[in-house]
Amino acid sequence: MLYDSGQPVLLGDLVELDVGPDEHIRARVVMIGEDYSHFGVEESFERWVREDRVLSEGDVVVEMSEHLENVESGNYMFTSLSGVKLIERVSKSYGT
């Protein structure tokens, strides 16, 4: 999977998403639809996504928070990569 910029999507990436006119949020990539790889998601959420196949191959799950160090577990959103901008790459080897 690639961002519009051509860079690969990795677990743990800090991204910016458009959520409305002149409104953006920052979030962390926690699950990738291409292979269902994941990091840091609640076990019950991960099981639901896998069993019900609710994540499309070209989409990701992000965990949202204005202050990511204070993320409350379960603040998830499914999104396509259209308009998603990579802000910071945390690690090249995140995830399972």
Residue pairs with C-beta under 8 A, 6 or more apart in sequence:
1 8
1 9
1 32
1 33
1 34
1 58
1 60
1 81
2 8
2 9
2 81
3 9
3 81
3 84
3 85
3 86
4 81
4 82
4 83
4 84
4 85
5 85
5 86
7 86
9 29
9 32
9 60
9 81
10 29
10 89
10 91
10 92
10 94
10 95
11 29
11 30
11 31
11 32
11 37
11 38
11 39
11 91
11 94
11 95
12 28
12 29
12 30
12 39
12 89
12 90
12 91
12 94
12 95
13 28
13 29
13 86
13 87
13 88
13 89
13 90
14 26
14 27
14 28
14 68
14 86
14 87
14 88
14 89
14 90
15 26
15 27
15 28
15 29
15 62
15 84
15 85
15 86
15 87
16 24
16 25
16 26
16 27
16 84
16 85
16 87
17 24
17 25
17 26
17 27
17 62
17 77
17 79
17 83
17 84
17 85
18 24
18 83
19 25
25 64
25 66
26 64
26 65
26 66
26 68
26 87
27 62
27 63
27 64
27 65
27 68
27 77
28 40
28 62
28 63
28 68
28 71
28 90
29 60
29 61
29 62
30 38
30 39
30 40
30 41
30 61
30 62
30 63
30 76
31 37
31 38
31 39
31 41
31 46
31 49
31 55
31 60
31 61
32 38
32 60
33 55
33 56
33 57
33 58
33 59
33 60
33 61
34 57
34 58
36 49
36 50
36 55
37 95
37 96
38 46
38 61
38 95
38 96
39 94
39 95
39 96
40 63
41 49
41 61
41 63
41 76
42 73
42 74
45 74
45 76
48 54
49 55
49 61
54 78
55 61
55 78
56 80
58 80
58 81
59 78
59 79
59 80
59 81
60 78
60 79
60 81
60 84
61 76
61 77
61 78
61 79
62 76
62 77
62 79
63 71
63 75
63 76
63 77
64 71
64 75
64 76
64 77
65 71
65 72
65 75
